[in-house]
Amino acid sequence: MKVHFINNNSKILLDLAVTLDGFIEGPNGEIDWCIMDPEMNFNTFLNQIDAIIYGRKSYDLWGRFQPQSADNNSEEQFMWESIHRKSKYVFTHQHIPNQTTTEFINNTDMTRAVEQIKLAHTNDIWLYGGSSIITSFIENNLIDEYRLSIHPVVLGAGKPLFENINQRLNLSLLKTNTFQSGVVQLIYGKVN
């Protein structure tokens, strides 16, 4: 019997924009404060990933989003087309039939489901959010890198990045990127 070892270096990346006071959305779901600075080179990040993981609410809002742009060649249109070409995995409590590039997962064994997703891809996987799936991934120690782009705005209220975290999470700073727009990207890894 031959034994095959899979050398899979895919990582789960939490990559999010966050306000200086720790919110990922305003009180009414606003994200108009999010700066899409070309210097941040978001397309390079998109080329690094094979797949995107969503919670169901985030998928409903953004998983099929199409910009309302008359210019089909715009940078934003290109970005969303690139996002929609990725494999998508949606963790949900509902039974929803799979679609062409989207698999709906209501498996209670999140760790096993994430292992299977990682085995199916050679590049990294973006954990898009929302906050409840981020909390579940933290609790199950499933995030390999935290990439937080801190935007120079204070909202005072909204949806916090981290909710209901019940245990300490120690991370190690891997890299810092500073952009002319005032955004500072902090990239953290797990402490071994």
N, C-alpha and C positions, 0 to 999 in steps of 0.2 A: 504494500500500500504506500503510495506517495503522499507525503505531507507537504502542503503548500503553505508557505508563510507569506502573509500579506504585509508588505511594508507600506503602510498608509500613514502619511504625514499630514493628512488633512486636519485643520484646526477649526474649532468653532470660535468665530470672532464676533464679539459684541461691538458693533460700530455705531455710535449714536452721537447726535448733536444734543447738547445739554446747556441750559442757561447757567449763568454764574451761581444762581441760587438753587441749582439742582433739579430743574424741571425739564421734562422732555416735550411738554405741550403746555399751552396756556390753559386757563380755566375752562374755555370753550373749545378745546382741541386745536387752538391756534399754533401754527408753526411758521408764521410770517416773519419771525425773528431770526430764522435759520438762514445763515449766509452761505450761498453757493459760490464761493470764491474759486475762480479758475486755478489759482495758485495751489489750492488744496488737491487738485488733480484726482477727482473722484473716479474718473474713468480708469485710472491705474488700479484703484481698489476693486472696481467691478471686474477688471480683467484677471484679478487674483482669485476670484471666487467662482465656484461651479453652481452653488445652490444658495437658497435663502430659506430661513426658518422663520415662520410667523406664528403668533397666537391668532385665533380666529378673528378677533375684533380688529387687529392691525391688518390682517389680510383683507377683511371686508373694506377697510378704508383705503389701503395702499396696494394690495396685491394685484389689482387689476386697473389701477389708476391710469388715466390717460390725460395728459395736459390739454387744456383748452387753448390751443395755439393755432393760429391761421398759418403759421410758418412751419410746415412739416419737416424742414431741415434744421430746425433750431437745436441748440445744444441740449436743451431740456428734453425735447422729443427723442433725440439720440440716446440720452441717458436712460429714459424710461423704456425705450425699445431694448436696450441692453439688459436692463433689469428683468423685463418680461421674457427674455430668452433663457433665463436661468431656470433650473429645476426648483420647484417650490414645495415646501413641506409645511403643513398647517396643523398645529396641535389644537385639538378641539374636543369637547365633550359630546358634540353632535355627530351623528352618522351622516356624512356627506359623501356622495360618490366622487371618486377621483376624476380629475380632468386631464387633458393632454399633458401639461407640464406641472400639474399640481396634485400632490398626494395629501389627503386628509387623514391624520393619524389620531385615533382616539384610544390608543393603546395606553394602559396605565403604567406600563414599564418604560418610563421615559428614557432611562439609561440605555436599555437595550435598543430602543428605537433610534436613538442618536448614534449608537455604535453602528447600526445598519446603514444609516445615512452616510456616515463617514466612510464606510467601506465601499459605498457606491460611487464615491467621488475621489478624484486625485488632487483637486485644488481645495482651497479653504471654503468654509461655509459661513455665511453671514447670518448671525442671529439678529433679526430686525427688531423684534419686540412684539408686543407691548410689555408693560411693566410686570404683569402677572406671570408671563412665560419667562421673563428674565429672572424673576424671583425663583421660579421652579428650577431653572437651569443652575442658578447659584446654589440652591439647596442641594442639588444633586452633583455639584462640582463638575459641570459639563462645559464651562466656558474656559477656553484656553488663553484667549487674549481679550482684554478690555481696551477698546479704542474710543476714548471719550473726547469729542471736540467741544471744548468749552467756549461758548459764544459770549461776547461782551454785552450782555443784557441781563437785567434783573426783572423778573416778572412779578414776584411777590406772591403768586398763587399759580396753581396748575397741577399737572400730573407729575409727581416726583419720579425720578429715575429709579430709586431704590425704595421699595415698599415691603413692609413685613419681613425684613431680614431678621432671622432669629439667632444667627451666630456670627461671630467675627469672621471677616474675610481679609486675610493678609495677602497683599500683592506686591510685586516687585516692578519698579519703573524700568521699562525697556528703552523708551525713546520719548523725546519731546519735540514737537514741531510747532513753530511759531509762524503765523502768517500776517501779512500786512493789514489784513482786515481786522485784526485784533483777536482772531480765533487762535486758541492754543490747543493743540491735540496732544493728549497724554495717552501713551500706550503702555499698558501694564500686563504682566504675565503672572501666572500662579507662582506662589512660593512653594518650592519642593520640600 
